[in-house]
Amino acid sequence: MKKKDESSSKTIEAVLKSLDSQPSEPDVDSYYHESVYKILKEKHKRKIIKSSLIKYYQSEELKPYQAELIKMQEHLERTGKKMVILFDGRDASGKGGTIRRVTRYMNEKHYRVVALGKPNPIQQTELHMKRYIEQFPRAGEIVLFDRSWYNRAMVEPVMSFCTADQYRRFLRKVTLYENNFILDAGQTILLKFYFSVSKNEQARRFERRRNDPLRQWKLSEVDLQAQDLWDEFTDKKMAMLQRTHTKGCPWWIIKSDDKHMARRETMKLILNSVKYRGRKRSLDFKLRSKIVVPGDVELKRMKNQKKKYGKPLV
């Protein structure tokens, strides 16, 4: 991948050099285009062009995998199988952006994105899993949860949205629920993804949200406290992996500081979970170990950090 990235960077640089050799004024009829082009400084022109080329390259790199996701979706429809994908992790870890890329070209009739809000008073008296079970897929459908029932293992106990007893009960019973409600008939594929962003990168993304009027709506009460409560969230992540990473329902940790790499590797994970006809053999489906980490490997790393530094760091 490194060679490929270097190659694309060289291509971008070559295009920029060729643009530099062109006349400085564009041959356009629009007065507005000419006015804008005159106002922009040369460094701004280069920055905009480079940014656009990188985004274009990244978009094109994802397209073959997005095409494979359509084939996989058609396979699920033919066989009547179901798929449940959990997107969990810290705030600003890239869950929503990845979901949008995964579903961008899919058949809208056969997938749903579910992002449940705060439970109402009646739901608060019911089984925690009930409102999620009500959203489970029908035959041939994919349901992607933007945050899942694992809120009770992370956000809720840290922010005191549930009691200590509710938290302990959830960790004790959740894998039984998954086996009984999801995997029992063998017709449902369950994928559990935890998006792991570094503390510095999370802070940078929060700052961008704070200063960007188009992103300010994303800032929540939990976001505003996430940096101060970093260690508490880390402890809950470690406990969650220890209790709920199983052979039948494993966790996959997605290192998401690089959003594009996280999105691409997530697509590979989804595609590798199903055997479907027409798979493009020339496409690289091998996972990058620096981006995708099995839950048990991440747990071992966290335990080693706790021994060395007195607390887990990731």
ABEGO torsion letter per residue (X at the ends): XAAAAAAAAAAAAAAAAAAAABBABBBBABAAAAAAAAABBAAAAAAAAAAAAAAAAAAAAAAAAAAAAAAAAAAAAAAGBBBBBBBBEBBGAGAAAAAAAAAAABBAAABBBBBBBBBBAAAAABBAAAAAAAABBBBGBBBBBBEBAAAAABAAAAAGABBAAAAAAAAAAAAAAAAAAAAAAGABBBBBBBBBBBAAAAAAAAAAAAABAAAAAABBAAAAAAAAAAAAAAAAAAAAAAAABBAABBBBBBBAABAAAAAAAAAAAAAAABBBBGBBAABBABBBAAABBBAAAAAAAAAAAAAAAGBBAX
